[in-house]
Amino acid sequence: MTVLAMSIFLMFYDMDIRGKVVRDIVKSISLWSLDIFLCSSLFDAYLNPYFKAHYF
């Protein structure tokens, strides 16, 4: 999985994006990606065991 993530990152690392709309979308995703990852890991750590115990 890490190799796949690294290869995707390296494919887009040096890409020149000319479209302003696409550039703004990619920029906003990159700025929020750490926050998205941290929220996801919090959900996995705290809420997943609760849902597994009560619903599955």
PDB file of N, H, CA, C and O in Angstrom:
ATOM      1  N   MET A   1       0.818  -1.188   0.000  1.00  0.00           N
ATOM      2  CA  MET A   1       0.000   0.000   0.000  1.00  0.00           C
ATOM      3  C   MET A   1       0.864   1.254   0.000  1.00  0.00           C
ATOM      4  O   MET A   1       0.545   2.235  -0.673  1.00  0.00           O
ATOM      5  N   THR A   2       1.956   1.221   0.754  1.00  0.00           N
ATOM      6  H   THR A   2       2.215   0.425   1.301  1.00  0.00           H
ATOM      7  CA  THR A   2       2.848   2.367   0.805  1.00  0.00           C
ATOM      8  C   THR A   2       3.497   2.621  -0.544  1.00  0.00           C
ATOM      9  O   THR A   2       3.651   3.771  -0.957  1.00  0.00           O
ATOM     10  N   VAL A   3       3.873   1.567  -1.223  1.00  0.00           N
ATOM     11  H   VAL A   3       3.748   0.633  -0.888  1.00  0.00           H
ATOM     12  CA  VAL A   3       4.489   1.713  -2.539  1.00  0.00           C
ATOM     13  C   VAL A   3       3.495   2.342  -3.510  1.00  0.00           C
ATOM     14  O   VAL A   3       3.875   3.192  -4.315  1.00  0.00           O
ATOM     15  N   LEU A   4       2.262   1.947  -3.445  1.00  0.00           N
ATOM     16  H   LEU A   4       1.953   1.257  -2.790  1.00  0.00           H
ATOM     17  CA  LEU A   4       1.233   2.516  -4.311  1.00  0.00           C
ATOM     18  C   LEU A   4       1.034   4.003  -4.026  1.00  0.00           C
ATOM     19  O   LEU A   4       0.943   4.806  -4.955  1.00  0.00           O
ATOM     20  N   ALA A   5       0.968   4.370  -2.754  1.00  0.00           N
ATOM     21  H   ALA A   5       1.042   3.718  -2.000  1.00  0.00           H
ATOM     22  CA  ALA A   5       0.793   5.775  -2.386  1.00  0.00           C
ATOM     23  C   ALA A   5       1.985   6.616  -2.833  1.00  0.00           C
ATOM     24  O   ALA A   5       1.817   7.731  -3.327  1.00  0.00           O
ATOM     25  N   MET A   6       3.182   6.077  -2.657  1.00  0.00           N
ATOM     26  H   MET A   6       3.318   5.171  -2.255  1.00  0.00           H
ATOM     27  CA  MET A   6       4.376   6.811  -3.083  1.00  0.00           C
ATOM     28  C   MET A   6       4.423   6.974  -4.594  1.00  0.00           C
ATOM     29  O   MET A   6       4.799   8.038  -5.084  1.00  0.00           O
ATOM     30  N   SER A   7       4.056   5.963  -5.326  1.00  0.00           N
ATOM     31  H   SER A   7       3.750   5.098  -4.927  1.00  0.00           H
ATOM     32  CA  SER A   7       4.099   6.071  -6.781  1.00  0.00           C
ATOM     33  C   SER A   7       3.052   7.055  -7.301  1.00  0.00           C
ATOM     34  O   SER A   7       3.316   7.779  -8.261  1.00  0.00           O
ATOM     35  N   ILE A   8       1.874   7.094  -6.687  1.00  0.00           N
ATOM     36  H   ILE A   8       1.660   6.506  -5.907  1.00  0.00           H
ATOM     37  CA  ILE A   8       0.864   8.084  -7.083  1.00  0.00           C
ATOM     38  C   ILE A   8       1.359   9.491  -6.762  1.00  0.00           C
ATOM     39  O   ILE A   8       1.197  10.408  -7.568  1.00  0.00           O
ATOM     40  N   PHE A   9       1.955   9.659  -5.597  1.00  0.00           N
ATOM     41  H   PHE A   9       2.086   8.914  -4.943  1.00  0.00           H
ATOM     42  CA  PHE A   9       2.497  10.964  -5.226  1.00  0.00           C
ATOM     43  C   PHE A   9       3.576  11.404  -6.210  1.00  0.00           C
ATOM     44  O   PHE A   9       3.583  12.558  -6.639  1.00  0.00           O
ATOM     45  N   LEU A  10       4.473  10.517  -6.567  1.00  0.00           N
ATOM     46  H   LEU A  10       4.468   9.579  -6.219  1.00  0.00           H
ATOM     47  CA  LEU A  10       5.557  10.880  -7.473  1.00  0.00           C
ATOM     48  C   LEU A  10       5.057  11.150  -8.889  1.00  0.00           C
ATOM     49  O   LEU A  10       5.655  11.950  -9.609  1.00  0.00           O
ATOM     50  N   MET A  11       3.980  10.502  -9.297  1.00  0.00           N
ATOM     51  H   MET A  11       3.494   9.852  -8.712  1.00  0.00           H
ATOM     52  CA  MET A  11       3.423  10.774 -10.623  1.00  0.00           C
ATOM     53  C   MET A  11       2.888  12.207 -10.708  1.00  0.00           C
ATOM     54  O   MET A  11       3.029  12.860 -11.742  1.00  0.00           O
ATOM     55  N   PHE A  12       2.280  12.693  -9.634  1.00  0.00           N
ATOM     56  H   PHE A  12       2.165  12.163  -8.794  1.00  0.00           H
ATOM     57  CA  PHE A  12       1.681  14.015  -9.654  1.00  0.00           C
ATOM     58  C   PHE A  12       2.572  15.098  -9.056  1.00  0.00           C
ATOM     59  O   PHE A  12       2.176  16.263  -9.015  1.00  0.00           O
ATOM     60  N   TYR A  13       3.762  14.738  -8.594  1.00  0.00           N
ATOM     61  H   TYR A  13       4.083  13.792  -8.627  1.00  0.00           H
ATOM     62  CA  TYR A  13       4.618  15.689  -7.888  1.00  0.00           C
ATOM     63  C   TYR A  13       5.062  16.844  -8.777  1.00  0.00           C
ATOM     64  O   TYR A  13       5.002  18.000  -8.361  1.00  0.00           O
ATOM     65  N   ASP A  14       5.493  16.555  -9.959  1.00  0.00           N
ATOM     66  H   ASP A  14       5.542  15.615 -10.297  1.00  0.00           H
ATOM     67  CA  ASP A  14       6.063  17.580 -10.823  1.00  0.00           C
ATOM     68  C   ASP A  14       5.115  17.958 -11.960  1.00  0.00           C
ATOM     69  O   ASP A  14       5.563  18.442 -13.000  1.00  0.00           O
ATOM     70  N   MET A  15       3.838  17.748 -11.779  1.00  0.00           N
ATOM     71  H   MET A  15       3.474  17.355 -10.935  1.00  0.00           H
ATOM     72  CA  MET A  15       2.861  18.029 -12.825  1.00  0.00           C
ATOM     73  C   MET A  15       2.490  19.513 -12.816  1.00  0.00           C
ATOM     74  O   MET A  15       2.242  20.096 -11.761  1.00  0.00           O
ATOM     75  N   ASP A  16       2.457  20.104 -13.993  1.00  0.00           N
ATOM     76  H   ASP A  16       2.658  19.630 -14.850  1.00  0.00           H
ATOM     77  CA  ASP A  16       2.069  21.502 -14.135  1.00  0.00           C
ATOM     78  C   ASP A  16       0.585  21.558 -14.482  1.00  0.00           C
ATOM     79  O   ASP A  16       0.176  21.134 -15.563  1.00  0.00           O
ATOM     80  N   ILE A  17      -0.218  22.081 -13.559  1.00  0.00           N
ATOM     81  H   ILE A  17       0.114  22.425 -12.680  1.00  0.00           H
ATOM     82  CA  ILE A  17      -1.660  22.157 -13.759  1.00  0.00           C
ATOM     83  C   ILE A  17      -1.993  23.574 -14.214  1.00  0.00           C
ATOM     84  O   ILE A  17      -1.780  24.539 -13.480  1.00  0.00           O
ATOM     85  N   ARG A  18      -2.513  23.686 -15.424  1.00  0.00           N
ATOM     86  H   ARG A  18      -2.685  22.902 -16.021  1.00  0.00           H
ATOM     87  CA  ARG A  18      -2.775  25.005 -15.998  1.00  0.00           C
ATOM     88  C   ARG A  18      -4.179  25.509 -15.713  1.00  0.00           C
ATOM     89  O   ARG A  18      -4.392  26.719 -15.630  1.00  0.00           O
ATOM     90  N   GLY A  19      -5.128  24.620 -15.563  1.00  0.00           N
ATOM     91  H   GLY A  19      -4.955  23.637 -15.630  1.00  0.00           H
ATOM     92  CA  GLY A  19      -6.509  25.038 -15.310  1.00  0.00           C
ATOM     93  C   GLY A  19      -6.671  25.569 -13.896  1.00  0.00           C
ATOM     94  O   GLY A  19      -6.299  24.889 -12.940  1.00  0.00           O
ATOM     95  N   LYS A  20      -7.218  26.767 -13.742  1.00  0.00           N
ATOM     96  H   LYS A  20      -7.520  27.319 -14.519  1.00  0.00           H
ATOM     97  CA  LYS A  20      -7.340  27.381 -12.426  1.00  0.00           C
ATOM     98  C   LYS A  20      -8.291  26.597 -11.519  1.00  0.00           C
ATOM     99  O   LYS A  20      -8.023  26.454 -10.326  1.00  0.00           O
ATOM    100  N   VAL A  21      -9.379  26.098 -12.058  1.00  0.00           N
ATOM    101  H   VAL A  21      -9.597  26.214 -13.027  1.00  0.00           H
ATOM    102  CA  VAL A  21     -10.350  25.363 -11.244  1.00  0.00           C
ATOM    103  C   VAL A  21      -9.735  24.071 -10.722  1.00  0.00           C
ATOM    104  O   VAL A  21      -9.866  23.746  -9.542  1.00  0.00           O
ATOM    105  N   VAL A  22      -9.064  23.337 -11.606  1.00  0.00           N
ATOM    106  H   VAL A  22      -8.958  23.601 -12.565  1.00  0.00           H
ATOM    107  CA  VAL A  22      -8.432  22.078 -11.201  1.00  0.00           C
ATOM    108  C   VAL A  22      -7.311  22.352 -10.204  1.00  0.00           C
ATOM    109  O   VAL A  22      -7.154  21.617  -9.229  1.00  0.00           O
ATOM    110  N   ARG A  23      -6.533  23.401 -10.442  1.00  0.00           N
ATOM    111  H   ARG A  23      -6.660  23.998 -11.234  1.00  0.00           H
ATOM    112  CA  ARG A  23      -5.442  23.753  -9.529  1.00  0.00           C
ATOM    113  C   ARG A  23      -5.984  24.096  -8.147  1.00  0.00           C
ATOM    114  O   ARG A  23      -5.405  23.691  -7.139  1.00  0.00           O
ATOM    115  N   ASP A  24      -7.091  24.840  -8.089  1.00  0.00           N
ATOM    116  H   ASP A  24      -7.561  25.169  -8.908  1.00  0.00           H
ATOM    117  CA  ASP A  24      -7.680  25.194  -6.799  1.00  0.00           C
ATOM    118  C   ASP A  24      -8.232  23.981  -6.068  1.00  0.00           C
ATOM    119  O   ASP A  24      -8.122  23.895  -4.845  1.00  0.00           O
ATOM    120  N   ILE A  25      -8.822  23.044  -6.797  1.00  0.00           N
ATOM    121  H   ILE A  25      -8.911  23.114  -7.791  1.00  0.00           H
ATOM    122  CA  ILE A  25      -9.336  21.821  -6.177  1.00  0.00           C
ATOM    123  C   ILE A  25      -8.196  20.986  -5.606  1.00  0.00           C
ATOM    124  O   ILE A  25      -8.275  20.523  -4.468  1.00  0.00           O
ATOM    125  N   VAL A  26      -7.146  20.793  -6.384  1.00  0.00           N
ATOM    126  H   VAL A  26      -7.082  21.170  -7.308  1.00  0.00           H
ATOM    127  CA  VAL A  26      -5.998  20.015  -5.910  1.00  0.00           C
ATOM    128  C   VAL A  26      -5.332  20.702  -4.731  1.00  0.00           C
ATOM    129  O   VAL A  26      -4.910  20.040  -3.783  1.00  0.00           O
ATOM    130  N   LYS A  27      -5.236  22.014  -4.782  1.00  0.00           N
ATOM    131  H   LYS A  27      -5.579  22.551  -5.553  1.00  0.00           H
ATOM    132  CA  LYS A  27      -4.619  22.759  -3.679  1.00  0.00           C
ATOM    133  C   LYS A  27      -5.434  22.614  -2.395  1.00  0.00           C
ATOM    134  O   LYS A  27      -4.864  22.415  -1.323  1.00  0.00           O
ATOM    135  N   SER A  28      -6.753  22.712  -2.492  1.00  0.00           N
ATOM    136  H   SER A  28      -7.216  22.874  -3.363  1.00  0.00           H
ATOM    137  CA  SER A  28      -7.567  22.589  -1.282  1.00  0.00           C
ATOM    138  C   SER A  28      -7.516  21.177  -0.710  1.00  0.00           C
ATOM    139  O   SER A  28      -7.497  21.006   0.509  1.00  0.00           O
ATOM    140  N   ILE A  29      -7.493  20.173  -1.568  1.00  0.00           N
ATOM    141  H   ILE A  29      -7.509  20.313  -2.558  1.00  0.00           H
ATOM    142  CA  ILE A  29      -7.377  18.791  -1.085  1.00  0.00           C
ATOM    143  C   ILE A  29      -6.031  18.583  -0.397  1.00  0.00           C
ATOM    144  O   ILE A  29      -5.960  17.929   0.644  1.00  0.00           O
ATOM    145  N   SER A  30      -4.974  19.130  -0.966  1.00  0.00           N
ATOM    146  H   SER A  30      -5.031  19.661  -1.811  1.00  0.00           H
ATOM    147  CA  SER A  30      -3.655  18.943  -0.358  1.00  0.00           C
ATOM    148  C   SER A  30      -3.541  19.684   0.967  1.00  0.00           C
ATOM    149  O   SER A  30      -2.853  19.221   1.877  1.00  0.00           O
ATOM    150  N   LEU A  31      -4.206  20.827   1.087  1.00  0.00           N
ATOM    151  H   LEU A  31      -4.765  21.203   0.348  1.00  0.00           H
ATOM    152  CA  LEU A  31      -4.152  21.559   2.348  1.00  0.00           C
ATOM    153  C   LEU A  31      -4.957  20.863   3.448  1.00  0.00           C
ATOM    154  O   LEU A  31      -4.609  20.957   4.625  1.00  0.00           O
ATOM    155  N   TRP A  32      -6.020  20.174   3.073  1.00  0.00           N
ATOM    156  H   TRP A  32      -6.303  20.098   2.117  1.00  0.00           H
ATOM    157  CA  TRP A  32      -6.883  19.518   4.054  1.00  0.00           C
ATOM    158  C   TRP A  32      -6.559  18.042   4.275  1.00  0.00           C
ATOM    159  O   TRP A  32      -7.187  17.400   5.116  1.00  0.00           O
ATOM    160  N   SER A  33      -5.604  17.495   3.548  1.00  0.00           N
ATOM    161  H   SER A  33      -5.093  18.016   2.865  1.00  0.00           H
ATOM    162  CA  SER A  33      -5.375  16.048   3.611  1.00  0.00           C
ATOM    163  C   SER A  33      -4.915  15.569   4.983  1.00  0.00           C
ATOM    164  O   SER A  33      -5.316  14.488   5.413  1.00  0.00           O
ATOM    165  N   LEU A  34      -4.088  16.337   5.679  1.00  0.00           N
ATOM    166  H   LEU A  34      -3.761  17.215   5.329  1.00  0.00           H
ATOM    167  CA  LEU A  34      -3.671  15.922   7.019  1.00  0.00           C
ATOM    168  C   LEU A  34      -4.855  15.910   7.972  1.00  0.00           C
ATOM    169  O   LEU A  34      -4.997  14.984   8.770  1.00  0.00           O
ATOM    170  N   ASP A  35      -5.702  16.922   7.898  1.00  0.00           N
ATOM    171  H   ASP A  35      -5.586  17.674   7.249  1.00  0.00           H
ATOM    172  CA  ASP A  35      -6.890  16.960   8.757  1.00  0.00           C
ATOM    173  C   ASP A  35      -7.829  15.795   8.467  1.00  0.00           C
ATOM    174  O   ASP A  35      -8.389  15.193   9.384  1.00  0.00           O
ATOM    175  N   ILE A  36      -7.995  15.487   7.193  1.00  0.00           N
ATOM    176  H   ILE A  36      -7.541  15.975   6.449  1.00  0.00           H
ATOM    177  CA  ILE A  36      -8.842  14.359   6.805  1.00  0.00           C
ATOM    178  C   ILE A  36      -8.267  13.058   7.347  1.00  0.00           C
ATOM    179  O   ILE A  36      -9.010  12.217   7.852  1.00  0.00           O
ATOM    180  N   PHE A  37      -6.962  12.884   7.250  1.00  0.00           N
ATOM    181  H   PHE A  37      -6.358  13.568   6.840  1.00  0.00           H
ATOM    182  CA  PHE A  37      -6.316  11.676   7.759  1.00  0.00           C
ATOM    183  C   PHE A  37      -6.477  11.566   9.270  1.00  0.00           C
ATOM    184  O   PHE A  37      -6.779  10.485   9.775  1.00  0.00           O
ATOM    185  N   LEU A  38      -6.284  12.653   9.997  1.00  0.00           N
ATOM    186  H   LEU A  38      -6.039  13.532   9.586  1.00  0.00           H
ATOM    187  CA  LEU A  38      -6.397  12.612  11.452  1.00  0.00           C
ATOM    188  C   LEU A  38      -7.827  12.325  11.898  1.00  0.00           C
ATOM    189  O   LEU A  38      -8.032  11.576  12.853  1.00  0.00           O
ATOM    190  N   CYS A  39      -8.808  12.899  11.233  1.00  0.00           N
ATOM    191  H   CYS A  39      -8.642  13.507  10.457  1.00  0.00           H
ATOM    192  CA  CYS A  39     -10.204  12.597  11.569  1.00  0.00           C
ATOM    193  C   CYS A  39     -10.530  11.139  11.288  1.00  0.00           C
ATOM    194  O   CYS A  39     -11.251  10.497  12.051  1.00  0.00           O
ATOM    195  N   SER A  40     -10.003  10.628  10.205  1.00  0.00           N
ATOM    196  H   SER A  40      -9.417  11.149   9.585  1.00  0.00           H
ATOM    197  CA  SER A  40     -10.235   9.236   9.862  1.00  0.00           C
ATOM    198  C   SER A  40      -9.617   8.309  10.899  1.00  0.00           C
ATOM    199  O   SER A  40     -10.232   7.317  11.292  1.00  0.00           O
ATOM    200  N   SER A  41      -8.405   8.625  11.344  1.00  0.00           N
ATOM    201  H   SER A  41      -7.906   9.430  11.025  1.00  0.00           H
ATOM    202  CA  SER A  41      -7.772   7.755  12.339  1.00  0.00           C
ATOM    203  C   SER A  41      -8.474   7.848  13.689  1.00  0.00           C
ATOM    204  O   SER A  41      -8.529   6.859  14.420  1.00  0.00           O
ATOM    205  N   LEU A  42      -9.011   9.020  14.033  1.00  0.00           N
ATOM    206  H   LEU A  42      -8.966   9.824  13.440  1.00  0.00           H
ATOM    207  CA  LEU A  42      -9.790   9.135  15.270  1.00  0.00           C
ATOM    208  C   LEU A  42     -11.052   8.289  15.193  1.00  0.00           C
ATOM    209  O   LEU A  42     -11.410   7.614  16.158  1.00  0.00           O
ATOM    210  N   PHE A  43     -11.714   8.324  14.070  1.00  0.00           N
ATOM    211  H   PHE A  43     -11.424   8.872  13.286  1.00  0.00           H
ATOM    212  CA  PHE A  43     -12.904   7.490  13.882  1.00  0.00           C
ATOM    213  C   PHE A  43     -12.538   6.016  14.019  1.00  0.00           C
ATOM    214  O   PHE A  43     -13.240   5.259  14.688  1.00  0.00           O
ATOM    215  N   ASP A  44     -11.444   5.613  13.389  1.00  0.00           N
ATOM    216  H   ASP A  44     -10.874   6.229  12.845  1.00  0.00           H
ATOM    217  CA  ASP A  44     -11.026   4.212  13.467  1.00  0.00           C
ATOM    218  C   ASP A  44     -10.671   3.804  14.886  1.00  0.00           C
ATOM    219  O   ASP A  44     -10.964   2.683  15.302  1.00  0.00           O
ATOM    220  N   ALA A  45     -10.048   4.696  15.624  1.00  0.00           N
ATOM    221  H   ALA A  45      -9.810   5.607  15.285  1.00  0.00           H
ATOM    222  CA  ALA A  45      -9.586   4.349  16.971  1.00  0.00           C
ATOM    223  C   ALA A  45     -10.719   4.321  17.998  1.00  0.00           C
ATOM    224  O   ALA A  45     -10.717   3.477  18.893  1.00  0.00           O
ATOM    225  N   TYR A  46     -11.675   5.226  17.879  1.00  0.00           N
ATOM    226  H   TYR A  46     -11.676   5.912  17.151  1.00  0.00           H
ATOM    227  CA  TYR A  46     -12.670   5.355  18.940  1.00  0.00           C
ATOM    228  C   TYR A  46     -14.069   4.868  18.564  1.00  0.00           C
ATOM    229  O   TYR A  46     -14.737   4.233  19.381  1.00  0.00           O
ATOM    230  N   LEU A  47     -14.509   5.145  17.378  1.00  0.00           N
ATOM    231  H   LEU A  47     -13.967   5.660  16.714  1.00  0.00           H
ATOM    232  CA  LEU A  47     -15.885   4.800  17.039  1.00  0.00           C
ATOM    233  C   LEU A  47     -16.035   3.416  16.425  1.00  0.00           C
ATOM    234  O   LEU A  47     -17.081   2.786  16.584  1.00  0.00           O
ATOM    235  N   ASN A  48     -15.030   2.936  15.737  1.00  0.00           N
ATOM    236  H   ASN A  48     -14.181   3.448  15.608  1.00  0.00           H
ATOM    237  CA  ASN A  48     -15.114   1.616  15.133  1.00  0.00           C
ATOM    238  C   ASN A  48     -15.359   0.511  16.158  1.00  0.00           C
ATOM    239  O   ASN A  48     -16.232  -0.328  15.934  1.00  0.00           O
ATOM    240  N   PRO A  49     -14.623   0.473  17.276  1.00  0.00           N
ATOM    241  CA  PRO A  49     -14.908  -0.580  18.264  1.00  0.00           C
ATOM    242  C   PRO A  49     -16.335  -0.504  18.828  1.00  0.00           C
ATOM    243  O   PRO A  49     -16.950  -1.534  19.102  1.00  0.00           O
ATOM    244  N   TYR A  50     -16.851   0.702  18.998  1.00  0.00           N
ATOM    245  H   TYR A  50     -16.352   1.540  18.776  1.00  0.00           H
ATOM    246  CA  TYR A  50     -18.221   0.861  19.490  1.00  0.00           C
ATOM    247  C   TYR A  50     -19.219   0.272  18.502  1.00  0.00           C
ATOM    248  O   TYR A  50     -20.107  -0.488  18.890  1.00  0.00           O
ATOM    249  N   PHE A  51     -19.073   0.621  17.227  1.00  0.00           N
ATOM    250  H   PHE A  51     -18.352   1.237  16.913  1.00  0.00           H
ATOM    251  CA  PHE A  51     -19.995   0.112  16.223  1.00  0.00           C
ATOM    252  C   PHE A  51     -19.869  -1.393  16.045  1.00  0.00           C
ATOM    253  O   PHE A  51     -20.871  -2.076  15.829  1.00  0.00           O
ATOM    254  N   LYS A  52     -18.670  -1.910  16.131  1.00  0.00           N
ATOM    255  H   LYS A  52     -17.857  -1.355  16.307  1.00  0.00           H
ATOM    256  CA  LYS A  52     -18.480  -3.367  16.020  1.00  0.00           C
ATOM    257  C   LYS A  52     -19.145  -4.091  17.177  1.00  0.00           C
ATOM    258  O   LYS A  52     -19.748  -5.147  16.988  1.00  0.00           O
ATOM    259  N   ALA A  53     -19.040  -3.531  18.368  1.00  0.00           N
ATOM    260  H   ALA A  53     -18.550  -2.673  18.521  1.00  0.00           H
ATOM    261  CA  ALA A  53     -19.615  -4.188  19.542  1.00  0.00           C
ATOM    262  C   ALA A  53     -21.142  -4.126  19.569  1.00  0.00           C
ATOM    263  O   ALA A  53     -21.787  -5.050  20.065  1.00  0.00           O
ATOM    264  N   HIS A  54     -21.718  -3.062  19.048  1.00  0.00           N
ATOM    265  H   HIS A  54     -21.194  -2.312  18.645  1.00  0.00           H
ATOM    266  CA  HIS A  54     -23.157  -2.878  19.157  1.00  0.00           C
ATOM    267  C   HIS A  54     -23.943  -3.281  17.911  1.00  0.00           C
ATOM    268  O   HIS A  54     -25.126  -3.605  18.020  1.00  0.00           O
ATOM    269  N   TYR A  55     -23.336  -3.270  16.760  1.00  0.00           N
ATOM    270  H   TYR A  55     -22.375  -3.007  16.671  1.00  0.00           H
ATOM    271  CA  TYR A  55     -24.102  -3.512  15.542  1.00  0.00           C
ATOM    272  C   TYR A  55     -23.646  -4.724  14.736  1.00  0.00           C
ATOM    273  O   TYR A  55     -24.369  -5.162  13.841  1.00  0.00           O
ATOM    274  N   PHE A  56     -22.489  -5.268  15.019  1.00  0.00           N
ATOM    275  H   PHE A  56     -21.902  -4.912  15.746  1.00  0.00           H
ATOM    276  CA  PHE A  56     -22.021  -6.419  14.246  1.00  0.00           C
ATOM    277  C   PHE A  56     -21.752  -7.592  15.130  1.00  0.00           C
ATOM    278  O   PHE A  56     -21.350  -8.651  14.647  1.00  0.00           O
TER     279      PHE A  56
END
